[in-house]
Amino acid sequence: MKIKHFVILSAVLLPASFIFMKKAAPVPGDLRDAVADNAYVALHNTGSEASVPEVPAPMATSRSEAKSIYGTDDRLDYYETSAAMKELSNSVVSLWSANAVTIAGNKASLRVTPFGAFARLCPGEKFAEQPMGALCSGTLVGDDIVMTAGHCVTSRVKCAATKFVFGYVLKKAGDYPDSVPAGDVYSCKNIIARDLDTVSDPANGGPGPDFALIKLDRKVTGRRPLRINRNSRPAKGNRLFVIGYPAGLPLKVAHNARVLDASPRYFFKADLDTFGGNSGSAVFNAETKLIEGILVRGGKDFVLTPAGCRINAVAAQTGANGESVTKISVLDEYIP
């Protein structure tokens, strides 16, 4: 149910002095944005049942490498988190297609879709009643600089066609957002640095870097840049949490994760509860609250039940492959 590749338009990228990029390569479908994961196409089936890809039986944990929820679902809405977590969340941004954001006066309307009905979720699935619409996640790391995944912004043209929307959150139970103040919407001015290397190299322990730093059209007001760990050395067992927009839903914070494997050169693996739409999400050290990396890849999000509806793909908390996080050390030299 996932798109197997993007076409990267290298001819329209910024000059090499502005963008650090190795090579154009096919983009696999395990990347954690709603386009790569095909959240708005493959999940929605208006045709015959034959058009739905075959998937494992529900809750089959024998294929733990292909799951997105590890143990219990630890995702929380903005209003459910602590004051300190809200402050961090205020600097996390959602990425939207420009044609999904309409500004009129002081209001920016967002084109959203009911998640449960669109994805044909089974009754009782978490967040089924909420709206979906964001494509990727990002984090403010400078006055006018957003950090995200390299596969979320594949060219200058793609960047220009993207809106960066702060405040897409649930401020209270049942208060489902479909708009934000117009001042919370920003545009792309240019790409400061970007890399995307999806070719797996045994010497690196897997694929190469995946990141992008975007300069916005103006400085962000009312929100502070978040701090990265400039001495980052992730190690197995380090406690983590992630903030982003799983499946394009309003902002979620997911706690109770740990580093599973930090041996690859460019990324580490962690048992983070993330989905398509989480690409570009900042992954934080739970002790220091500093950013350790960027969520970029993961497993299957949903499985189809014999009843014809979908449930979250779930694995045991331990023993799973985990989600992939680009190490912050790969890009910290580009962050002021």
N, C-alpha and C positions, 0 to 999 in steps of 0.2 A: 504494500500500500504506500510505498514511498518512491519519490522521483529519484532516478539513479544518477542524474547529472545536471549541472548547469552549463551553459555556454558562457565563458568569460570573455568579454569584449576588450581585449588588451589594447586595441587601437584607440579606444576612447578613454584610457586611463590617464591620470596626470603624469607629468614628466617624472623621470626616474629620480630626480633630486627631491621629489616630494613623496614618492611612494616606494617603500621597500617591498619588493615582490619577487619571488623566485621563479615560478613557472605557472602557466595555466594548466590545470589538470581536471579531469572529470571529478565532480563532487558527488560523493556517495550519499545514499539516502539515510544514513544514520546521523546526519548532522541535525542539530537540535533547533532548527527554525521551522516555522509553520509552512514554508514553501518546500523545503527539502523533505519534510515529513508529510507534505501533501495534505495538511490538515483541512484545507478548504476544498479538496477535490476528492481524494480517495475515501475520506470518511463519509462523504455525502453520496449516497447511492439512490438515484431516482429511477434506475433501470431495473433489470432483472437481477435476481439473486446470483446469477452466474457471473455478473460483473464484479462481485466482491471477491478480493483475493482470498485464497485459502489461508486459514490461520489456525494455531493450535487450539485445543480444547481449553475452556476457561480455567484460570488459576493453575495451569500446568507448570510446576516449578522445576521440572527436570531440565528445561532450557533456560536456566537462570541468566544466561548471558544476554537474553533478549527481552529484558524487563526494564520498566521505568520506575516502579515503586518498590522500594526495598524495605521489607518488614512492614510496619504500619505506615500509612500515608501521613507524613508529617507536615504537609502544606497548610499554612494558615493565611487567612485574609489579613489585610492591612489593619483593620479595626480590632483584630484579635491579638495583635502583638503589643509588646511593651513600648514605652515612650522612646527608649533608646533605639529599638528596632524601627520604629516609625521614622526617626530622624535619618537613619541610613536609607530607608526605603524612599524617602523624599528625593533622594539623589539618583534613584534608579529610573530609567527612561524606557518607554516602549517605542518600537519602530513600526511605522505604518506606511502602507502605500499612500502616496500623496492624494490619489483620487478617492481615498476612503476618509479624508479629513476635509470638512467644509467649514470655512470661517465666515461668519456673518456678525459684524459688530464685535462684541466682546466675547462671543461664544464660538467654540470650535466643536461642531457635531462630528461624531465618529460613526462610521458605518460598521455596525456590529451584527452578529447573528446569534440566535439562541444556541448555546453549545450542545445541550442534551438532544434536542430535536435534530440538529444538523448532523451530529455524530451518531445518531441512533443509539444512544447510551441506554443501558438497562436501567430499570427503576432502582433508585437508591444510590446511583453512582454520584460521587462527590462533585460538587460544583455544576451539576447538570443544568441547573436553572439559570446559570450566569451567562453573560454575553461573551463572545469571542471576536477578535478582530486584529490584534497585534500580530506582527510577523516575526519579530525578534526582540531581544532585550539589550539594554546597554546601561552604562554607568557613567556619571559625571566624574571625571578625574582631573579636570582643569576648569578654569572659569568658563571656557567655551569649548571644552574638549570632551567628547564622549568616546568611551572604550566599548567595543563590541566584537563580534566574531568576524573574521575576514570573509566568510561565505555569506554574511548578511548584506554586505555592501561590495558587490563584485566589480564595480566600475564607477567612474565619475557620473555617468548617465544614471546608473542605479542610485547613487547617492542623491542626485538632484531630484529623483522621483520618490524620495523617502522623507517622511515627516517624523520628527522626534518629539514624542508627546509625554510630558510629565503629568503625574497626578491621575493616571488611569487606575484607580483603586476603589475598593469598597470602604467608605468611611463609617458605615454602620450596616448591620445585617439587613439584607433585602434592598439596599440602596444601590441598585445596579447601574453603573455609569454608562452613558452613551454620549457624553460631552465633557469638555474641560474648558476652563477659561482660555480665550484665544492667546493670552500671554504665555501659556504653558506649552505652546507649540513652536518648535524651532525647525529650521531648514539646514541643509548641508551647504557649507561654504566650500570646503575642499576635503580631500583625504590626506591627512598628515603622514600616515604610515599604514601599510597593509601587507599582510603575507597570508598566503593560502597554499599549502603543499599537502595534498591528500594522498600522495604516494607513500606506501608503507615501506620503510627501510629497516631491515633487521638490526642494523647498527644503531638506529635511533630508538628501537623498541616499538616502532609503529610509525604513523604519519608524522609529517613535520608541523611547523607552526600554523596557527589559524587565529588571526587577530586583525583588528582594524582600529585606528584612531581617527576620529572625525572632528574637524573643526566646524562648529556651528556658525550660523549667520550672525550671531550676537552673543554677548555674555549672558549666562543664565542667572536670573535674579531669584532671590528667596531660597536658594538651595546651595549647599556647600559641596565642593569637590571632595570625594572620598579618598582616603589614604590607601596606598598600596604598600605591601611589605617589600621594601627594597633589599632586604637581606633574606629573602624567602628561600627556605630549604625544606620543602614539604617532605614529611616522613610518614611511613605507614603508621596508622593509628591516630594521627592528628585529627582533632575534632573540627568540623566544618558546618557552615550553613550557606544557603544560596538564596538570592532574591531576584525574581524575574517574572516572566509572563507565560507560564506553561499553557500550551494549546491556544495561545492568544488571549487567555483569560485576564481579568484584572489582576494586579500584582499579588504574588504569593511569596511568602517566606517559608522555606523548608529547612528545619533544624535536624539534629540528631544524625548527622552523617560523619563519616571518617574517611581518611585517605586509605585506599586499599593497596595501591601500588604506586610508588613514586620513582621507579627505576627508569622509565622511558625518558629520553633526553628532553623532549619538548612538552610533555604533558604528564599528568598523573591521573589515576583512576580513583573514583570515589563512589560510595553508595548514596548518591544524591537522588532525591525524588524529583526528577525533571522530565520534561516533555518537549515536543516540538513547540517552538515559541520561546524556549529558554536559551537558545543560542545567544551568546553575548552576555549572559547573566554573570555578574560578579560572584565568585565563590570566596567566602570569607573564612578566616581562622576564627573559631568560636571563642578562643581565649583573648586574642588581641584585637579582634574586630577589623583587622587589616585584610586587604584583598590579596588572596594567594593565586588567583587565576581566573580564567574565563571559561565558562561551560561551552563546549563545542560539539560533542558527539555523545550518542547514547543508543539504547536498544529500542525494541518495539514498544510503542505506547499503549496499544489496545489490542485485545483479542476478541474475536467474534464467537459468541456462544451458540450452542445448538438452537436456541430460541430466536436467533437472528438479530440480537442486539449486542452492543459492545460493552466490555468492562475494562478497567485498567489492568495492564499487564503487571503482575506482582511476583516478586522473588523473595527468598529468604534474605534477611539482613546481612548475613555472612555467606561467603562462598560464591557470590556473584561477581561477574566481570566488572560491573560498575559503569559509570558515565565518565567521559574523558574531559579533562580540564587543561587548557593551555596554561603552562606555568607563567606567572607574571614576570619571571626573570627573562623570558623571551622578548618582552617588549618594554621593560621598565626604562630603558635608555631613551625612549621616545616620549615619555611622560614627564612633564615639567616638575 
